[in-house]
Amino acid sequence: WKAATDTVEANGWTALLIAAQNGHADVVRLLLEWKASIDTVEADGFTSLMIAAQNGHADVVGLLLEWKARVDVSSAKGFTPLLLAAQNGHRDVVRLLLEWKAAINTVEANGFTSLMLAAQNGHADVVRLLLEWKARIHAASAKGSTALMLAASNGHRDVVRLLLEWKAATDTVETNGWTALMFAAQNGHADVVRLLLEWKAAIDTVEAYGWTALMLAVRNGHTDVVRLLLENKAAVNVKTPNGPTALLLAALFGRLNSVELLVDRGALVDLADSDGFTPLMAAAQKGHLEVLRLLLEHDATVDAKSQAGDTALHDAARTGQIDVIRLLLEHGADVNVGGNNNCSPLLIAAGFGNVEIIELLLGQEASIDAQDNDGDTALHEAVYKGQFAAARTLMEHGADVNVTNAIEWTPLMAAAQRGHVDIATLLVEKDAAVDVRENAGRTALSLAAESSNT
């Protein structure tokens, strides 16, 4: 009969495993009396005790323990009955296992203890019980996470308070330098942030990449957490090694409320990152119009240049933000400012073929034939990129069709070499010179022939 009791189904389950899963204590007892193998495992290495513990069947757990089931048996991923019971919040099972001498600080494959799993899932009653049984409150996972960090990250305020009352260290850091406060701030758990601050958690700790709790809250749009951190004197002008401040992040992600809070608390509106990228540039690039307006109202420098030489106007032209361009011009942005390689905003807009922006810039007296450091004009750039509509618009506004760049190329030569027949035709119609030679002696026709664009 023993062989019959241990028959394995196609999925690897025996009758004892099934009975344990469903909490049928009377069936479990009967099977044990008929000599069912108590420590048989299914495909993931779970025994009947583990399955009963996971599902909170205290009577089955007690019965299996009385029949000498191995209390600290572990699965393929290192889970013991105690770990499973704690993870799922089964307090009575946890107590029973502890009374049967289950190892309280055993860890699963990722280094999580029973206390960590209970804290992570918000099981305050299990956390309290484990602490009463001397679970290690400062045990850390393979990545350095503690029970306090896990509870804070998941917003379990009652568990956080309990751990703090049991003297959990507030400022322990995991392998990337994150504290419990950072986890709570990133995930927007304002009540947990407030509690940690009441317990004197360090507010300006920086993690491995230089981020603070304030930066994390700003990036993820948690305005209530940002406000709370600022009310508790979080440093507003801290920069990461790469330079972003909380204000730059707020501008980049369009967090208008956070921008307002930060500037009201003294954030420097022109403080740039290591590339010279300012909050105004970030807002312009991403098209965050109201953020841009607020920064300008707080005297952000409209023509500040990045390390590459670009201004907010260049960034807006590059990303096609016409409303941003209009607002920048209203606030005195230099329409002809030279950027990277001395490119004007008009030249950039031409390269991207944005006719609306071209019209707007020309209407604000943009120099139509301004040249970059290579001698190229907006018309050259439109031709290079095959932007027919942009090229036509520039010609309609009087762009010089015979202007030459540093290597004596005309727009017609560029069109011929690139094979843009439609633009070449338009240039000829606009009286572009066809026989002029560049500095190597080639004409537009010879350039077309060399490129097989005949």
Secondary structure, 3 states (H helix, E strand, C coil): CHHHHCCCCCCCCCHHHHHHHHCCHHHHHHHHHCCCCCCCCCCCCCCHHHHHHHCCCHHHHHHHHHCCCCCCCCCCCCCCHHHHHHHCCCHHHHHHHHHCCCCCCCCCCCCCCHHHHHHHCCCHHHHHHHHHCCCCCCCCCCCCCCHHHHHHHCCCHHHHHHHHHCCCCCCCCCCCCCCHHHHHHHCCCHHHHHHHHHCCCCCCCCCCCCCCHHHHHHHCCCHHHHHHHHHCCCCCCCCCCCCCCHHHHHHHCCCHHHHHHHHHCCCCCCCCCCCCCCHHHHHHHHCCHHHHHHHHHCCCCCCCCCCCCCCHHHHHHHHCCHHHHHHHHHCCCCCCCCCHHHCCHHHHHHHHCCHHHHHHHHHCCCCCCCCCCCCCCHHHHHHHCCCHHHHHHHHHCCCCCCCCCCCCCCHHHHHHHHCCHHHHHHHHHCCCCCCCCCCCCCCHHHHHHHCCCC
